[in-house]
Amino acid sequence: QVQLVESGGGLVQPGGSLRLSCAASGRISSNDVMGWCRQAPGKQRELVAVISRGGITNYATSVKGRFTISRDFAKNTVDLQMNSLQPEDTAVYYCNVQNAIAEYWGQGTQVTVSL
């Protein structure tokens, strides 16, 4: 089992920045893929960014150039730096871990971009 705890969500004005953090515990391995997904009201959950072994990253087109995912393999944490936030980034953001056996999700943290 893997447990995930997110932090760092909140309310920010358009153009602002937020940093999300996720701490993983349990049977986490450096081979696991870690990432962030989000779900806006009335929409399906979508991939935001992932980072795999070796630090290889992949981003949704809508966040490329604005968001940066990073991972601390020693601490088993994954962060998402979000810059130039826009109202359409408003969603619940979920930390995610995938391995060969299962997929794990955090409880989610709300990000609201509004004046």
Disulfide bonds with the S-S distance in Angstrom:
Cys22-Cys95 2.07
